[in-house]
Structure formats: C-alpha cells, structure tokens
Amino acid sequence: MTLPPSPEGALTEAMAAIAPPGVRTGCRLIGDADEAHLLPEEARSISARQPAMRRASGAARWIAHRLLADIGIGNVAIPRAPSGAPTWPDGIIGSLAHDDDMAVAAVARVGRIVSLGIDVEPAQALPDDISAIVATGADRTGAADRLLAGRILFCAKEAVYKAAYPLDREILGYEDIAVDLDAGRATTKTGRKVRLAYCVAPRVVVLAFVGE
C-alpha cells in the first residue's frame, strides 16, 4: 500500500510545480530546537527573544542554507536587515516565510528573475475582519476556492510586498496592491508588475516574482 506524502512532502512537490525555472523552493515543519540552525551572525541579527519566533527563523534559514548548497553556495549567513528582510549573498535573490507550524523558502540566482517573494498560510478561511482589510474592489480571485480565496489573496499581497520592496523601497498597504489570481499577476501603486503562482497542498503558498 502506498502511503500518502507527509505534509512536508506534499508541500515540497506542490511548490516545485509552481516555481518558475531557476527558482528553488523548500519547506520544513518547525521543530522544537530549530533555533539551533541559526548561524551566529544570523542569531545576532534577529532581535526577537520569543522562542517560537527564533525557532521559525531557524527553520526558514535551514531550508535556505540547503537550497543555496544545492547551487554551490555553502556556509553563508542570511542575517536579518533592519527592515526585517533577509540579506542574501551577492548574486542571489530569495525570500523566507513561516506560519505557526511551517517554514518555507525560495532562492534563485539573479537572472531573468530579479526579485522574489514567498508567503505561507494555513489552508483555512480568512477571518471576515481581516478579509475586509485585505480585499479591495480591484482584486480578482476568479476560480480560486471560495472558502480559501481570502486567505490566498492575503498570502499573495504579503508575497508581492516582499518581491516589490527591494526594488522600489516603498511601504505598501494591502490597498496598494491589486491582485488578479486567475491571470497570475499583481500591480502595486507604484506601477510595479509582479507575477504570481500559488498552491494549496496542504497549506496556501504564494510565490511572487519580478522579471527583467
């Protein structure tokens, strides 16, 4: 009898299926001792003292270290910048994210894609009060699962912000990002065009990327 894939295995496959060429993705269920995966420079750069936050940061960076090693880049720290964004090695773009239980990462060499954003959320309906803040009349959720459309939209806008901020250095609110899930694109108030891809297996993950 073939066993179903683990949550990590299922999400790993789903993310690989939506990632554009050249982008590597990975995930990890956050473990009790994952803060131990922070390299010294990384640990110093993360001011949060809450154990859960440090474990999540360690899990996300563990994934990123493995993805970087796969392309021949080893023993490189990914410290947190004052803005909160991870600082990548020269010639590398990437993004990290986590919810309460799962961490994800995406990395690529700079090339046809010049910026990346990723976000992860539980595959659950977004509370109505948060949905009212996130969604605008310019958003299009189209064929997305009606129960999860708000959550996917929230995840998409978080990922778009991560992809757009390094390029434009512009603080964006949810109302500043218009998302069209069917078309796989978003536009920010600055006019930045961002491509989108998402999966729901077993969590919602959205990849946002900007090409040359």
C-alpha positions, 0 to 999 in steps of 0.5 A: 500500500502506498502511503500518502506524502507527509505534509512536508512532502506534499508541500515540497512537490506542490511548490516545485510545480509552481516555481518558475525555472531557476527558482528553488523552493523548500519547506520544513515543519518547525521543530522544537530546537530549530533555533539551533540552525541559526548561524551566529551572525544570523542569531545576532541579527534577529532581535526577537527573544520569543522562542517560537519566533527564533525557532521559525527563523531557524527553520526558514534559514535551514531550508535556505542554507540547503537550497543555496548548497544545492547551487554551490553556495555553502556556509553563508549567513542570511542575517536579518536587515533592519527592515526585517528582510533577509540579506542574501549573498551577492548574486542571489535573490530569495525570500523566507516565510513561516506560519505557526507550524511551517517554514518555507523558502525560495532562492534563485540566482539573479537572472531573468528573475530579479526579485522574489517573494514567498508567503505561507498560510494555513489552508483555512478561511480568512477571518471576515475582519481581516478579509475586509482589510485585505480585499479591495474592489480591484482584486480578482480571485476568479476560480480560486476556492471560495472558502480559501480565496481570502486567505490566498489573496492575503498570502499573495499581497504579503508575497508581492510586498516582499518581491516589490520592496527591494526594488522600489523601497516603498511601504505598501498597504494591502490597498496598494496592491491589486491582485488578479489570481486567475491571470497570475499577476499583481500591480502595486501603486507604484506601477510595479508588475509582479507575477504570481503562482500559488498552491494549496497542498496542504497549506496556501503558498504564494510565490511572487516574482519580478522579471527583467 
